[in-house]
Amino acid sequence: MYCRNCGKEIPDKANFCKYCGTSVDKRKNRQPVSSADPVDQGGYDRAVNERSVSGSSNSRLIVVTVILALTVLIALVVISWHFRLGPFATGRNEMTSASSSKEKTLDKDDKKSDAGKASSEESDRSKMESSDKDRDKEGNDAKDEEDDESPYFSIESSTVEDYSNVLSLPDYTSYISEADSSFSFLYPMDLYDDVDYSDRAGTTTDILRDFDHKNKECIRFTGSEGSRLLYQLAVIRGDGSTDQMASALENSMKENTAISSPYTLLKKTKGDKAYVVVTGEKKDGTIRYLVCTGDVSDGKLMLMELDTPPSEDDADKKHKSYYTEVLYRGLSFGYSDASIRSYDDYLGR
């Protein structure tokens, strides 16, 4: 008999076609087959069945092929995306470049941050060290000030400047240096309202600007109206004769003291000592009076500077002139051997 599905000849007792597996309907297969053209009939059936099987097989093959192709394509896409291959290569480069750039930026920022932190820490350390140094300096300055036993001066901070208050000798008191007894002078008690004392080496005056010197003592008195009185004891270094010292002092007193038309009142030498007195008027009308004594034997130099504001009237002018004389004659280091006289004697009464 023949299989009703594929048309191939199968044994009569077969329950299934051994070619296509179709169940055999024996009742139908028992019907006689016409012998007129069994070959053609069989051949026709086989051709039809073969085309049917072939078409079905081809359809299944196409479907399977398409599925496999899609599977392979999807797999390739997944693999390419995962490994950034093929069409993702550019994207990968861009992403990698961006990522790398970002990483570099972050790394740079981290380095900057680290550098900034290090710089900040270094700055903080510097500030702390500077602060410590400042505190140490302040401590040393405070210690120096404590160790610096400044002499007492009879000065009233509320004193109003008035030269009529210094016309009698009891209005003055004397100062004698403990470092050098030859450094002594008179100063008024009721004229200046402030006094500053320094024995620091760096303290200086304009006159000593061009000298290699070291300060021993410097006392500055200042008044409410701009008057000033200064005394200084210093040691100058250098070789030269007494005449050379006198000339050097005179030049410095004229050039470094802001006097418009300086005038030398005295320039004299005696043994190892040089004496120079210079006076003149400043641009603002202030009268400046300078006295300097230098000793070449030990390099010692003693100086007085006096500034008095312009006189208000004839009486004020006489008061200031008398005051200047008292200071000059009251200098133990001054050249004058004249004694201090009273105001009446000064006026010739």
Secondary structure as the mmCIF struct_conf table of DSSP 4:
data_model
#
loop_
_struct_conf.conf_type_id
_struct_conf.id
_struct_conf.beg_label_comp_id
_struct_conf.beg_label_asym_id
_struct_conf.beg_label_seq_id
_struct_conf.end_label_comp_id
_struct_conf.end_label_asym_id
_struct_conf.end_label_seq_id
STRN STRN1 TYR A 2 TYR A 2
TURN_TY1_P TURN_TY1_P1 ARG A 4 CYS A 6
STRN STRN2 GLU A 9 GLU A 9
TURN_TY1_P TURN_TY1_P2 ASP A 12 LYS A 13
BEND BEND1 ASN A 15 ASN A 15
STRN STRN3 PHE A 16 PHE A 16
TURN_TY1_P TURN_TY1_P3 LYS A 18 CYS A 20
HELX_LH_PP_P HELX_LH_PP_P1 THR A 22 THR A 22
STRN STRN4 SER A 23 SER A 23
HELX_LH_PP_P HELX_LH_PP_P2 VAL A 24 VAL A 24
HELX_RH_AL_P HELX_RH_AL_P1 LYS A 26 ASN A 29
TURN_TY1_P TURN_TY1_P4 ARG A 30 ARG A 30
BEND BEND2 GLN A 31 GLN A 31
HELX_LH_PP_P HELX_LH_PP_P3 PRO A 32 SER A 34
BEND BEND3 SER A 35 ASP A 37
HELX_RH_AL_P HELX_RH_AL_P2 PRO A 38 PHE A 83
TURN_TY1_P TURN_TY1_P5 ARG A 84 ARG A 84
HELX_RH_3T_P HELX_RH_3T_P1 GLY A 86 PHE A 88
HELX_RH_AL_P HELX_RH_AL_P3 ALA A 89 ASP A 147
HELX_LH_PP_P HELX_LH_PP_P4 SER A 150 TYR A 152
TURN_TY1_P TURN_TY1_P6 SER A 157 SER A 158
HELX_LH_PP_P HELX_LH_PP_P5 THR A 159 GLU A 161
HELX_RH_3T_P HELX_RH_3T_P2 TYR A 163 VAL A 166
BEND BEND4 LEU A 167 SER A 168
HELX_RH_3T_P HELX_RH_3T_P3 LEU A 169 ASP A 171
STRN STRN5 TYR A 172 ILE A 176
BEND BEND5 GLU A 178 ALA A 179
TURN_TY1_P TURN_TY1_P7 SER A 181 SER A 182
STRN STRN6 SER A 184 PRO A 188
BEND BEND6 MET A 189 LEU A 191
BEND BEND7 ASP A 193 ASP A 193
STRN STRN7 ASP A 194 SER A 198
TURN_TY1_P TURN_TY1_P8 ALA A 201 GLY A 202
HELX_RH_3T_P HELX_RH_3T_P4 ASP A 206 LEU A 208
TURN_TY1_P TURN_TY1_P9 ARG A 209 ASP A 210
BEND BEND8 PHE A 211 PHE A 211
STRN STRN8 HIS A 213 THR A 222
TURN_TY1_P TURN_TY1_P10 SER A 224 GLU A 225
BEND BEND9 GLY A 226 GLY A 226
STRN STRN9 ARG A 228 ILE A 236
HELX_RH_AL_P HELX_RH_AL_P4 THR A 242 GLU A 255
BEND BEND10 ASN A 256 THR A 257
BEND BEND11 SER A 260 SER A 261
STRN STRN10 TYR A 263 LYS A 270
TURN_TY1_P TURN_TY1_P11 GLY A 271 ASP A 272
STRN STRN11 LYS A 273 GLU A 281
TURN_TY1_P TURN_TY1_P12 LYS A 283 ASP A 284
BEND BEND12 GLY A 285 GLY A 285
STRN STRN12 ILE A 287 ASP A 295
TURN_TY1_P TURN_TY1_P13 VAL A 296 GLY A 299
STRN STRN13 LYS A 300 THR A 308
HELX_LH_PP_P HELX_LH_PP_P6 PRO A 309 SER A 311
BEND BEND13 GLU A 312 ASP A 313
HELX_RH_AL_P HELX_RH_AL_P5 ASP A 314 ARG A 329
TURN_TY1_P TURN_TY1_P14 GLY A 330 GLY A 330
TURN_TY1_P TURN_TY1_P15 SER A 332 PHE A 333
BEND BEND14 GLY A 334 TYR A 335
HELX_LH_PP_P HELX_LH_PP_P7 ALA A 338 ILE A 340
HELX_RH_AL_P HELX_RH_AL_P6 TYR A 343 LEU A 347
TURN_TY1_P TURN_TY1_P16 GLY A 348 GLY A 348
#
